[in-house]
Amino acid sequence: MTRRSYQRLGVDARRSALLEATLDCLAEDGMGGASVRRIAERAGVSPGLIRHYYASKDEMVHEAYAYLMGNLTGAAADSAHAASEGPAQALAHFIAANVRQPNLSARKVSLWATFIGRVRSGQRYADIHRESYREFLDLLEELVHPVLVQHGLPADPAACHSHAIALNGLIDGLWLEGSLGHGLYDPARLPGIALAAAEGILRLPDETLVRAVAP
C-alpha cells in the first residue's frame, strides 16, 4: 500500500465489491472460513473472476486489510475536507468522524482485531499496518499545524509529530471503546469527549474544537 492509498482504493468498483465480500466473510467466518469459493458466492461472481484479480487468497486478504484501513482514514479525511470554514473546523471534523458511525462499528473493530493479530507474524500485514498508521499520522500533522499556528503555539515538525502521536492514541482508544458496544454510556458522547481531550493535548483554549463541530 502506497502513501495516500486511502484516496485510491475503491476506484475499481468490481475490485471494491470483492474486497467488501472478503471482509464480510472474514467478519462472519474468520480467516479459516473465508474461502475463495465462499467469497465468490458472497460477491455473486465466479471463483475464476477472483483469480483474474488476485493470484491467491492471501493476496486478496492482504488487500482487504489495506482497504479496510484506507476506508477508515478516508471517511474521516472526507469529513475534514468538507469542513471548509477553517483549520479548527477541519481538525475537529476529522477527530469527530473517527468516533462516529460509520467508522464507529463493531464489525470494523472486529475485523481490525482479526488483522492486528497477524501483524507480528506476517510481514505483509506488518507493512500494511505500519503504512496505514503512517498515513494517519501524516494527515493529523497536516491538520494540526495550521491550528497551532493560528493560536501562536509551537508548530515545528517535532511538535506536530508528537501531537499527532498523542491524538492518534486518543482516537484509537475511543474508537475501540465506542465500537465494543458494552452499553456503559451513549456512544454519541464520544465526539465531544474526544474534542475536549484533543484541546487539552494541543493546549488550545476551551471549546476551540468543540464549538467547531457544533450544529
N, C-alpha and C positions, 0 to 999 in steps of 0.2 A: 504494500500500500504506500503510495507516494504522498508527499505533503499536499494538504488541502483536498485529500481524496473524498472527504465528505461532500464536496461540491460536485464530484464527478460520478460517484457510484449511483446507479439507478437511471443513467441516461438511456440504456438499452432496456426497454420495458419487459421484454421476454426474459432477459437475464435477471431483472429485478423480481419477476414473478417466481423464477426458480429459487432465488435466494430467500424470498418470503416463505415459500413452501418448505425449504430446508429448515428455516428457523421454526416454523410451525411443528414440523416433525421432531426436531430436537427438543422443543418445549414439551411435547406430548409423550415422546417415546425414548428420549435420551439418545446418547451417541450410538448405543448398540442397536436401537430400534429404528434409527433414521437411515434406512437403506435407500439405495438409488431407486429401486422399484417403488418403494413407499413414497419417496419424494416426488417421483414422476406422477404417481397416482394423485397426489395432493395438488400438484400443479396442473393436472389434466393434460399431460404430454406423454410422449413415449420415452422410455429409457434411452433410446437412440438419440433423441434431441439433447438430452443432458450430456451424453458423450460428445456431442458436437461442440458444446461449450466448455466442458471440463474433462481433463484427461483421467481424473479419478475422483472418488468420493471425498478424499482428503482435501483435494484442491478446492472443491465446491464448499466444503465446510469451513476451510480457512477463509474463503472469500465471504462466506456468510457472517463470520465473526467481524471482518473488516466492515462489512455492510451494516451490521448492527451498530457498531461503534460510530461509524460515519454518520448514520442517520440520527443518532442521539445528539452528536455535536451539531449536525446540520440543522436540526429542528430549532435548537437554541440560537444558532447563528442567524437563522432567518428571522427570528423574533427580534434579535438585536438590530439587524439591518432595517427592519420595518419601523423601528423607533428613530425617526429622523430629527427629533426635536433637539438633540444634543448628546454629548458624551455620557452624562449621567444616565440619561434615558436608555441609551444603547446598552451600557453595562448592566443596569438594573433589569432590563427585559431579558438579557441573556441569563443572568443568575436565576431570575424567577422562572423562566421557561424550563430550566433543568429540574425544578422541583414541582412542576405541574404536569398534568396529562398533556400530551401523550407520552412525554418522557418518563413521568412517574407511572410505573407499570409493574405489576407483579410478574407478568410474563417476561418483560425485558430484564428485570433483575435476576430472574431465574436463569435465563439464557446467559447473562453475564457471568453468573456463578458457575455455570457449566463450562464456559470457556476459560474462565480465570483459573480453574483447577488444572488446566493443561499448560498454563504458561511456563511453569517451572520444568516441565518435562518435554515440551515441544518447542524447538527453535522458531518455527514459523509462527506459532501462537505468541511467543515472546516478542518477535519482531512486530507483529500487528499491535500487540498491547503497548509496546513502547512508542510506536509511531502514532497511535491514536491519542495517547496521553500527551505526546509532544505537540500534536496539533492543537489539542485542547488548551494546553499551557500557552502556546504561542498566541492563540486567539484571545485568551484572557489578558495577556500582556498588552496586546494591541488595544483592548478596550479600557484597561486600567490607566494606561499612560496619559491620555488626554484629561481624564478626570483628576488625576493628581496635579497635572499642570494647571488646570483650571482653579484649583484650590491652593496653589502655591506650595504644594508638598513635594518632597524629593521624588523625582521621576526618572532617575538614571536607570540604565538597564538592569543593574543588580537589584535595585529596589523593586522595580516592576516584576522581575522574575520571582523574587521572594514573595511578593503579594500574590502572584498567580498561583504559586505552590500552596499558599495558605487558603486561598479561595477555592482551589481545586479540592482540597481536603474537606472544606466546609460543604461544598456542593455534593461531593461523593457521599459523605456521611448522611446528609439529609435525604439524598436520593434513595439510598439504601433503606433508611428508616421509614420513609414515606411509602416506599414500594412494598414493604413487607406486609402491610395491611393488618397490623396487630390490633387495631381498634382502640388504642390507648388515647388517641386525640384525633381531631379532624385534620386530615392532610391539607385542607385549604389554608391552614395556619402557616404552612411551611414557607411560602414565598416571603411573607412578612418577617418571619424568623430569620431566614437566610439573608435578607436585605439588611436588617438591623445588625446582624453579626458581621456582614461584609463592611458596613460603615465603621464598625469598631476595628476591624483588621486594617482598613485603609486610613483610619483616623480622620474620617470625614465628619462634618457637622451632622448632628442627629437629623434623621429623616431626609438626608440628601437623596438616597436611593429609594427609600420607602415611598416618598412623595412622587418620585419619577414614574412609578407604575400605578399610582392611584387612579381609580376610574374617574 
